[in-house]
Amino acid sequence: MSETEIKAMLLDKFGELFGDTDGVKVYFAPGRVNLIGEHTDYNGGHVFPCALTIGTYAAARKRTDKKLRLYSINFEKSGVMESDVEKLEASKEAGWTNYPKGVMWAFSLRGMQMDCGLDMVLYGNIPNGSGLSSSASLEVLTGYILRDLYGFTVTNVELAQIGQYSENNFNGCNCGIMDQFASSMGKKNHAIFLNTADLSYEYAPLALGDAKIVVTNSKVKHSLVDSKYNERRSECEKALEELQSVVKIGGLGDLTEEEFEANKSAIADDIRRKRAKHAVYENQRTLRAVEALKNNELALFGKLMNESHVSLRDDYEVSCEEIDLLVAEAWKVDGVIGSRITGGGFGGCTVSLVKDEAIGEFQEKVGAAYEKQFGIQADFYVVEIGDGPRTL
């Protein structure tokens, strides 16, 4: 569906649900894919994501009362979800609406209280549960809408911070800032080289020559993702405390591999040692990968992607058999420069760098092997890198 068609669909649905479309505005915020630097963002490390041209769209209009009415075309069975801007509370029954409500709540904590309610119709074209950050896209979109409709003064970096804060404290997932930052700060045909320790960043042109980024959706999402995500973060925080008893660091991202190896005995538990090793080594891989891209060394970039997957599989243990098969089959195809899991883990997507002439063979061979093993047809997306949030 084209963006014009999506806009028309949103306005039609808005009119159908809420009577008319006078004064309604339509907005978009992108999802993201992370090329390398996984589970480093809450460890004070570097990440290298880019915004996609798929994401979340919304038609929105202020009300004259305090009522909040939210509707998602993706979750039609839920119907219009009603609440009140003065009673923003997370609940299991609220489902997906906890994400926009969390952002409204986080705005209010910063002294930006909505003086009236809102009607909003949403539609997302990020595959649900794919690990391409539909939740961060929705959070950034909500913040962007609040800024525009209510005149709140916040920068795009602050939109990312507010989105992360709301997901941590309203929704209870202790994510880092990468997903929200990639959505709010996206730039067409560029990846974002972000130091999560101080939010310094630079845009890196994605000059991939005769290669493309291909995202493969496994169509599986194990329910472990939030609980295990929080567990991994907790394990890293404990390992950091132990390391800080012997070396002066603010985060695991401050260590080189050599410094980690020299001090790792301070970590009392083998599991925590593996988690910390991933955070340290992945951060260093990310630094080398960005340098490789700048030097047009795509083969080295791909090699580092592959090493990233092995670390996420063996040391961080956030992969799963479905994803491991997709990656292993990708590695067999001539013309695949690199392939790895992307996102929080336990399902979702892989990201691969594939030469143009090999894309067809890649989709055919990887897809056939995956369907044979698991009886699932994987989806493939040759992705485009887009800008951050905007008004349509």
C-alpha angles and dihedrals in degrees: 000000000000122000090250090055092047091051091050091048092051093049092047091051092045091053092046093051102035105029105250142007100234110145094001117148127199123219141181137202123181134236119228144224121208114220095194138339104076122184090358097105096080090042097063093258139125128275133190111204132150133205118248131220088239120076144109127323129195140185109207142175134175119246129215094234133050095263121125117205118182129179132177123201086205092059101036093154090066090062121196109342111213129198141136129264089224093054104051107164131154116240137164090237091058090065114175092002089075087079099059091036090052090055091049089050091050091050090052091053087058090054095262101123119178107240092203141013133266142226113213136175117194137195128179128193094190107108107254114254092007096126092241091121106260088161094053090045090054092047094051091044091053092049091048091051093049091050092050101042100037099033095238115170109233133133124230089254088055090050087059092047092048091049092051092046092052093048091049098044107024100033098030100232111129096214124160122239100262099098097048092042092052091050097045097040102035120145126195114260092359136102120214117239099203129182101207092195093072104002092244109151146171133199115241118200110236097227098170098162110203094358136089136201110249121191117202117200112210090195089222126109118178113213090233093084101097097036094044091043090057090044092053091049091050091049091052092048091053092047089050091053090052093048091048088063089068107023133037107242136138096207141358087260089070092070129087118215090257093051090049093050091049093052106027093104087076087073104085099198126066093217093052089047090057092048092050091046090057092049092050098042094042091054091052090046089054092052090050093045094055090048089049091052091050089052091047091244097146094163090059091046089054093047090054090049089054092049089050091058093049090052093048089048099044109023103027095029097208098128128087137208095267093053093042090056092050090051095044091051091047091054089057094059118093108235095036104121095185141340135190146151114276129199133022094326141227091102132334120104146338123218118215135182106219132179113243095244091052100050095092093048090044093055093044099047099037092043093049094048092047094049091046092052102039107015090238127123108225119216121228127206125187092206133214122213113234145178131276127263121325146163113256 
